[in-house]
Amino acid sequence: PSFLVDCLPDCIARFKTISDSSRSHDTNVILKKATGNLSLTGHCLRHTFRANAESNGANLMSAANIGGWSATQIGISPIMMEYGQEGLTQSEPLKALYQENKIIHQHLSEYFS
């Protein structure tokens, strides 16, 4: 986690200036350099996010909206997901997503506070 704290400001600044494909490439390079594991990719972070969501008891509907998963991938009916997606245009659901994101990443909070 201290690696994240050290690199996050520079990564955010750089990612604001480059394309999506360049962001993906840069993420892959950073992960491989930081861990020495040449099989890691940015996509692996989605799996880490989901594992963190489940292990920290986050609302799976919120995790799916944040992570971009379809309802069927997390066991939520399409009707429920449509309701949730529509609700995202309101401020209260966005606040709830923010709170769920804090739950998902609670193990990192000490490094970012």
Phi, psi and chi 1 to 4 in degrees:
 res  aa     phi    psi   chi1   chi2   chi3   chi4
   1 PRO       -  -30.5  -28.4   33.2      -      -
   2 SER   -66.2  -29.3   63.2      -      -      -
   3 PHE   -60.1  -42.5  174.6   77.8      -      -
   4 LEU   -61.4  -45.6  -65.7  175.0      -      -
   5 VAL   -60.1  -43.1  172.5      -      -      -
   6 ASP   -68.1  -37.7  -65.3  -18.5      -      -
   7 CYS   -94.6  -21.2  -67.3      -      -      -
   8 LEU   -56.4  -48.5 -164.1   56.6      -      -
   9 PRO   -58.4  -43.5  -25.3   35.5      -      -
  10 ASP   -67.1  -39.0  -70.3  -20.8      -      -
  11 CYS   -63.9  -44.7  -73.0      -      -      -
  12 ILE   -60.8  -46.1  -69.2  170.8      -      -
  13 ALA   -60.3  -44.8      -      -      -      -
  14 ARG   -67.3  -44.9  175.2  159.5  166.7   73.8
  15 PHE   -63.8  -22.7  -78.4   16.0      -      -
  16 LYS   -72.1  -15.8  -73.4 -178.9  178.2 -179.2
  17 THR  -110.9   -1.2   65.2      -      -      -
  18 ILE  -124.4  167.3   59.6  177.0      -      -
  19 SER   -74.0  166.7   68.5      -      -      -
  20 ASP   -59.5  -42.6  -73.7  -16.0      -      -
  21 SER   -66.7  -35.0   61.9      -      -      -
  22 SER   -68.3  -36.3  -67.4      -      -      -
  23 ARG   -61.6  -44.4  -72.2 -178.7 -166.6  127.3
  24 SER   -61.6  -46.1  178.4      -      -      -
  25 HIS   -61.4  -47.9  176.1  -94.5      -      -
  26 ASP   -61.9  -40.5  -77.7    9.9      -      -
  27 THR   -60.6  -44.3  -60.0      -      -      -
  28 ASN   -61.0  -44.2  -66.5  -18.2      -      -
  29 VAL   -63.2  -44.3  168.9      -      -      -
  30 ILE   -62.7  -45.6  -69.5  167.1      -      -
  31 LEU   -61.0  -44.7  -79.3  172.5      -      -
  32 LYS   -66.3  -40.8  -70.4  170.7 -176.1  173.8
  33 LYS   -67.1  -41.2 -177.3  177.6  178.4 -178.0
  34 ALA   -70.7  -33.5      -      -      -      -
  35 THR  -105.8  -21.9   65.3      -      -      -
  36 GLY    77.3    1.3      -      -      -      -
  37 ASN   -93.8  107.4 -176.8  -21.3      -      -
  38 LEU   -76.3   -7.1  -60.4 -179.3      -      -
  39 SER   -93.3   -7.2   66.5      -      -      -
  40 LEU   -74.3  144.6  -73.4 -179.7      -      -
  41 THR  -135.2  169.5   66.5      -      -      -
  42 GLY   -59.5  -31.0      -      -      -      -
  43 HIS   -61.5  -30.1 -175.6   78.4      -      -
  44 CYS   -59.7  -29.8  -64.6      -      -      -
  45 LEU   -64.5  -29.5  -63.7  174.3      -      -
  46 ARG   -64.1  -38.6  -70.4  173.4   48.9   87.5
  47 HIS   -69.3  -38.1  -62.4  -73.8      -      -
  48 THR   -63.1  -43.6  -59.1      -      -      -
  49 PHE   -58.4  -47.6  174.9   84.0      -      -
  50 ARG   -64.1  -43.0 -175.7  173.9  177.4  155.0
  51 ALA   -61.6  -41.4      -      -      -      -
  52 ASN   -63.8  -40.5  -73.4  -19.9      -      -
  53 ALA   -60.7  -47.3      -      -      -      -
  54 GLU   -68.2  -43.6  -69.3  175.3    4.4      -
  55 SER   -71.4  -24.3   67.2      -      -      -
  56 ASN   -97.3    5.6  -70.0  -41.1      -      -
  57 GLY    72.2   27.9      -      -      -      -
  58 ALA   -72.8  157.0      -      -      -      -
  59 ASN   -66.5  122.2  176.5  -69.9      -      -
  60 LEU   -68.9  -28.0  -68.4 -177.6      -      -
  61 MET   -63.7  -45.9  171.5   76.3   92.5      -
  62 SER   -64.9  -43.0  -62.9      -      -      -
  63 ALA   -60.5  -39.7      -      -      -      -
  64 ALA   -64.1  -40.4      -      -      -      -
  65 ASN   -67.2  -41.6  -78.5  -48.3      -      -
  66 ILE   -67.8  -44.3  -64.9  167.4      -      -
  67 GLY   -82.7  -11.9      -      -      -      -
  68 GLY    81.1   22.7      -      -      -      -
  69 TRP   -85.7  151.6  -69.6  -72.5      -      -
  70 SER   -77.0  160.2   70.9      -      -      -
  71 ALA   -60.2  -37.7      -      -      -      -
  72 THR   -68.6  -24.2   55.9      -      -      -
  73 GLN   -72.9  -19.2  -69.8  173.8  -48.6      -
  74 ILE  -119.1    7.7   60.2  165.3      -      -
  75 GLY    83.3   25.1      -      -      -      -
  76 ILE  -109.3  135.0  -62.4  173.0      -      -
  77 SER   -65.1  152.5   74.1      -      -      -
  78 PRO   -57.9  -33.4  -25.4   33.6      -      -
  79 ILE   -64.7  -45.0  -66.1  168.4      -      -
  80 MET   -63.2  -40.5  -72.8  176.2   64.9      -
  81 MET   -66.1  -40.0 -165.7   63.6  172.1      -
  82 GLU   -60.9  -41.7  -75.6  178.2   27.2      -
  83 TYR   -61.6  -44.1  173.4   79.4      -      -
  84 GLY   -65.4  -41.0      -      -      -      -
  85 GLN   -65.1  -42.8  -63.0  -99.4   -8.5      -
  86 GLU   -63.1  -38.3 -177.0  177.8  -40.2      -
  87 GLY   -66.2  -20.4      -      -      -      -
  88 LEU   -66.3  -15.3  -73.9  177.0      -      -
  89 THR   -77.9   -8.3   61.1      -      -      -
  90 GLN   -96.5  154.4  -53.2  -60.1  -44.7      -
  91 SER   -71.5  -35.4   62.7      -      -      -
  92 GLU   -61.4  -45.3  -72.1  -54.4  -48.0      -
  93 PRO   -62.0  -35.1  -28.4   37.6      -      -
  94 LEU   -65.8  -38.7  -70.9  175.3      -      -
  95 LYS   -63.1  -39.9  -70.3  177.9 -172.9  174.9
  96 ALA   -64.7  -40.4      -      -      -      -
  97 LEU   -62.4  -40.2  -73.2  176.6      -      -
  98 TYR   -60.6  -44.5  173.4   73.6      -      -
  99 GLN   -64.0  -40.8  -67.9  -55.5  -43.5      -
 100 GLU   -65.0  -38.2  -70.8  -60.0  -39.4      -
 101 ASN   -61.3  -38.0 -162.3   34.5      -      -
 102 LYS   -65.1  -37.6  -74.4  173.9   55.6  177.0
 103 ILE   -65.6  -46.1  -69.4  168.9      -      -
 104 ILE   -59.5  -38.6  -68.1  164.7      -      -
 105 HIS  -105.8   23.4  -64.9  101.1      -      -
 106 GLN   -58.6  -30.3   64.3 -174.2  -36.5      -
 107 HIS   -69.2  -13.8   61.0  -70.4      -      -
 108 LEU   -99.0   -8.6  -62.5  174.2      -      -
 109 SER   -59.4  -35.0   63.7      -      -      -
 110 GLU   -63.1  -25.5   67.3 -175.2   84.2      -
 111 TYR   -85.5  -19.3  -64.3   98.3      -      -
 112 PHE  -113.2    9.9  -66.9  104.4      -      -
 113 SER   -99.4      -   54.8      -      -      -
